Amino acid sequence: MSYTFSRRDFMKYTALTAVAIAGSGMLTGCSNPNRPVGKAGDTLKPGDGICEATVLNSAGKEPRYDPNTKTLTCNFKIVTKIELLEITDSHFQVDVTTAEGTKHYYYNTNPKPSLGDTANPKASKDSVTEATLTLNLDLSGATKVAVLYTPKHAATGEPNDSYNDIYGTWDITDAIKDSIPTA
């Protein structure tokens, strides 16, 4: 006995397949271990095995913003799990969203985040680096402030072997909201 596959059946199964593929794409996009998200005090593991990083949230070490000097300060504790992990200015980014919905990204721009003398350009395996990130900017009217850490820019040290999709993001808005002036 043979079964004739009609045009109608073809269209029905094609539509079902498209819905299944779209649905599976939505499920896998929900959680990416290479791009974990947390808040101040959370320990994230960007890159699954590269490091463990925390924006400290203990007495005197929580993220803070001084509206008088316009200085944002975040203290990081980074435990390296591989050899020669770079912890330098270029591995950090601050994202600011305003009440109007405008987003500003501070990376290797002016002003740019700085680790000063707390940078550790060649952290060894199982070492702990406590780095202090500072950035001078006006946060007046900011509704969201997030700090990103990208532990590796390149897998083999070559620019074309990119790891820029591996990063951790901390939403520090709640930690500093009382010091952010309204616009």
C-alpha positions, 0 to 999 in steps of 0.5 A, a space after each residue: 500500500 502506498 501513501 500519496 503525499 499531497 500538497 496540503 500534507 506537505 504544507 502542513 508538515 512544513 509549517 509544523 517543522 518551522 514552528 518546532 525549529 523556531 521554538 527550539 531556538 527560543 529555548 536555547 537562547 534563554 540561558 547561555 553559560 558563556 554569558 551569565 547574568 547576575 547582580 552585585 554579590 553574585 559569582 558568575 562563571 563566564 566561559 564555563 571553566 575559564 574563571 569565577 568572577 564576583 562583583 563584591 557586595 560585602 561591607 565597603 566593597 559594594 559597587 558605588 557611585 559618587 555623584 560629587 566626583 562622578 566616579 563609579 567604582 566596582 570591586 571584582 574578585 576573579 579566580 582564574 581557572 586557566 594559565 595566563 588569564 588577562 585581567 586588564 582595562 580592555 576586558 571590562 565594559 560599563 553599559 548605561 541606560 537612560 530614562 529615555 531608553 538611550 544606551 551608552 557603552 563605555 569600553 575602550 572609549 573616552 571615558 573608559 573603565 580603568 583598573 589602575 594598578 590592580 590590573 593583572 595582565 598574566 594571572 596564573 591558574 588558581 590565582 585570586 585577583 582583586 581588581 578595582 574598576 573605576 570610571 568617571 561619568 555622569 550617571 544623572 538620570 540613569 535607569 540601569 547600570 551594568 558591568 561586563 567582564 570578558 575574560 578572554 578576547 582571543 582563544 590563541 592570542 590571535 585576533 581572528 580567534 575571538 572569544 568576545 561572546 564569552 562574558 559575565 554581566 552584573 546589573 549593579 543598578 540596585 546597589 547604586 540607585 540611591 546615589 544616582 541623581 535624577 535628570 
